[in-house]
Amino acid sequence: MREMVKQALSLAALVLVLALPGCAGSALLTAQGPTVDAAALHDLAGAVPATEEADAAPTPAPQDVAVPEAAMPEETDAAPAEEDAALTVDPGLFGQQNSALSALAAWSGLARLRDTVTEHPIELEVPNILQNPELPNGCEITSAAVALNYLGIPADKVVLAERYLPCGEDHLTADPEQEYMGSPFAGQVGYYCMPAPIETAVNAYLGDIGNTDRRARDVSGADIEELKAYLHDGAPVLVWVTQYFEEPRYADHFTLPDGSQPYVNLHCVVLTGYDDDTFYLTDPLEEKDRIDAATFAHIYGTMGCHALVIEKQ
């Protein structure tokens, strides 16, 4: 019975929190899940207007009641249980087995909270496409083909590279922020490009095939949590890292238009999933299919947090 009361109070507390404007309600939800501090909830409750009752009768003053000594509870030095200090929402409240609570959750907006009560690992089953032998330096455009095909949009890596990828013929003067440096094809000199040229290529291709449901977007600057959110939306993410997730290395015989030195071990892979301590990849060079989370975060950040997603319109 006690547990049922606590669950009912938990749900009621969440309804109250979500009803408060802006960040006032969200401030009560901790990073570990929607645990509502009872004291904070009491303070916020004063900000909610009370419902006035017409002609309400005054509450009678309490009367002294004699309690037999034998019925008095024994004094104890035991501290109250810590679990009474907070009202914790049990994710099971949202289960399909309890239709009444499920209906209330849907009505109050709590259904949207159900999948974010805890962080859920995910791994998309993304088939690989190898960049070799045709595109030994074309990891970026091949990764785009990988993502497109997973999303149900047939795309050939060679067609994308040959017809849609903007390339600067002279790799020594090309700007990788605007075009591919050289050529990704076998037998030719090629380096790399950043997300913007891939965005241009994919969107031109989508336009030509009449696809208006998806659009490539350069999401460079996205943090790790944002990358995870794209995966939960069902979209694999192109990420710019290094070969074998080694520290970046640079060419020393020429510079880019912005004066920086070009990478010699840049690599683009498709991020497909994660769990507590691992990120999962589809790699067009088949160098890595997973990497520990700390190494991934380090190299992704060191390379400038460059990423691209083909998202729903």
FENQUI-V899043 format. One record per pair of residues at least 24 apart in sequence whose ideal C-beta (glycine too) atoms are under 8 Angstrom apart, sorted by sequence separation. I is the first residue (numbers start at 0). J is the second residue. D is the distance in Angstrom with one decimal. If there is no record, write none. Layout:
BEGIN
i={I	I}
j={J	J}
d={D	D}
END
This chain:
BEGIN
i={16	19	125	133	140	160	194	241	242	15	194	240	241	9	90	123	130	134	193	239	240	16	19	90	239	240	12	15	19	88	128	164	239	240	15	18	238	237	238	165	237	238	15	164	237	238	164	236	237	165	235	236	165	235	163	164	235	270	163	265	163	140	139	163	197	230	159	163	230	159	162	230	242	140	194	230	243	244	139	226	242	243	136	159	194	40	136	137	158	193	227	235	244	37	136	137	36	37	135	136	36	37	134	35	134	135	154	244	34	35	133	134	244	247	34	35	133	137	139	246	34	35	130	132	136	138	139	152	34	135	136	143	147	244	247	32	33	136	240	246	247	32	152	139	140	143	147	241	32	139	143	152	240	240	140	239	152	238	241	240	150	239	239	239	238	239	238	237	191	236	237	190	191	236	237	143	190	236	223	235	12	191	234	13	190	234	12	191	223	234	9	234	8	9	10	232	9	33	229	232	9	175	226	5	174	180	229	10	171	174	222	6	9	33	174	221	32	150	172	219	220	32	219	221	6	149	175	219	219	146	218	219	14	146	217	218	10	17	145	217	218	17	146	216	17	215	216	10	14	215	216	10	13	143	215	216	14	17	142	214	215	13	213	214	213	139	213	214	10	13	212	213	139	212	211	121	123	201	118	121	198	121	123	125	197	194	119	123	193	194	194	114	146	145	142	142	142	138	139	138	138	145	145	142	142	141	125	138	125	137	138	124	123	122	123	122	121	122	120	121	122	120	130	131	120	127	129	130	120	126	127	128	129	125	127	129	122	127	150	147	146	143	143}
j={40	43	149	157	164	184	218	265	266	40	219	265	266	35	116	149	156	160	219	265	266	43	46	117	266	267	40	43	47	116	156	192	267	268	44	47	267	267	268	196	268	269	47	196	269	270	197	269	270	199	269	270	200	270	199	200	271	306	200	302	201	179	179	203	237	270	200	204	271	201	204	272	284	183	237	273	286	287	183	270	286	287	181	204	239	86	182	183	204	239	273	281	290	84	183	184	84	85	183	184	85	86	183	85	184	185	204	294	85	86	184	185	295	298	86	87	185	189	191	298	87	88	183	185	189	191	192	205	88	189	190	197	201	298	301	87	88	191	295	301	302	88	208	196	197	200	204	298	90	197	201	210	298	299	200	299	213	299	302	302	213	302	303	305	305	306	306	306	261	306	307	261	262	307	308	215	262	308	296	308	86	265	308	88	265	309	88	267	299	310	86	311	86	87	88	310	88	112	308	311	89	255	306	86	255	261	310	92	253	256	304	89	92	116	257	304	116	234	256	303	304	117	304	306	92	235	261	305	306	234	306	307	103	235	306	307	100	107	235	307	308	108	237	307	109	307	308	103	107	308	309	104	107	237	309	310	109	112	237	309	310	109	309	310	310	237	311	312	109	112	311	312	239	312	312	227	230	309	227	230	307	231	233	235	307	305	231	235	305	306	307	231	269	269	267	268	269	266	267	267	268	281	283	281	283	283	269	283	271	283	284	271	271	271	272	272	272	273	272	273	274	273	283	284	274	281	283	284	275	281	282	283	284	281	283	285	279	285	309	309	309	307	309}
d={7.3	6.4	4.7	5.4	5.2	6.9	7.9	6.3	4.6	7.0	5.7	7.9	5.6	7.3	4.6	7.1	6.9	5.9	7.7	6.5	5.6	7.7	7.3	6.8	7.7	7.5	5.7	7.7	7.5	7.0	6.0	7.7	5.4	6.2	7.0	7.6	7.1	5.9	6.2	5.1	7.6	7.7	7.1	6.4	5.9	5.0	7.6	7.1	7.6	5.9	4.9	4.4	7.0	6.4	7.7	4.6	5.2	7.9	4.0	7.2	7.6	7.9	7.6	5.0	6.9	7.0	5.9	5.0	7.3	7.6	7.9	6.2	7.2	6.2	7.1	7.1	5.5	6.6	7.8	6.1	6.2	6.7	7.5	6.1	7.1	7.4	7.6	3.1	8.0	6.8	6.1	7.2	5.4	6.6	4.7	7.3	7.9	6.1	7.6	7.9	5.6	6.0	4.7	6.7	6.3	5.5	6.6	5.3	5.4	4.8	6.7	7.3	7.1	7.9	7.4	7.8	6.1	7.4	6.7	7.9	4.9	7.5	7.9	6.0	3.6	7.7	5.7	7.4	7.1	7.9	6.9	5.3	7.0	5.0	6.2	7.7	4.8	7.2	7.6	7.4	6.4	6.8	7.6	7.8	6.6	6.8	7.9	5.7	7.7	5.3	5.4	6.1	4.9	6.0	6.5	7.9	6.7	6.0	6.6	5.9	6.3	5.3	7.3	3.8	7.2	7.1	5.0	6.3	7.7	5.5	4.3	5.9	6.6	7.2	7.3	7.5	7.7	5.2	5.7	8.0	5.0	4.7	5.1	5.9	7.8	6.3	7.9	7.7	7.6	5.7	4.8	7.8	5.5	6.4	7.2	7.3	4.7	6.7	5.0	7.7	6.9	6.8	6.6	7.0	6.8	7.1	7.4	6.0	5.1	4.7	7.2	6.1	7.1	6.6	7.8	6.4	5.0	7.3	7.3	7.0	5.4	6.0	6.1	5.2	6.0	5.8	7.3	4.6	5.9	7.6	5.0	7.8	7.9	5.0	7.8	6.4	6.7	6.3	7.4	5.5	5.4	5.6	6.3	6.9	7.0	6.1	5.9	6.9	5.0	7.5	7.7	7.9	7.7	6.6	5.0	5.8	7.4	7.9	4.9	7.1	8.0	6.0	5.2	6.5	6.7	7.3	6.3	5.6	7.7	7.6	6.5	6.6	7.9	5.9	6.3	7.8	6.5	6.4	7.8	5.3	6.1	5.9	7.1	5.2	5.7	5.5	7.6	5.6	5.8	6.8	4.3	7.8	5.8	5.0	4.9	6.3	5.0	5.5	4.3	4.4	7.3	5.6	6.8	7.8	5.9	4.2	6.1	5.2	4.6	8.0	6.5	7.9	4.6	6.2	5.7	3.1	5.2	7.6	7.2	6.9	7.6	6.0	4.1	7.5	3.8	4.9	5.8	6.5	6.8	7.6	7.2	6.2	7.6	4.7	6.8	6.7	5.2	7.1	6.1	6.5	5.3	7.7	7.8}
END
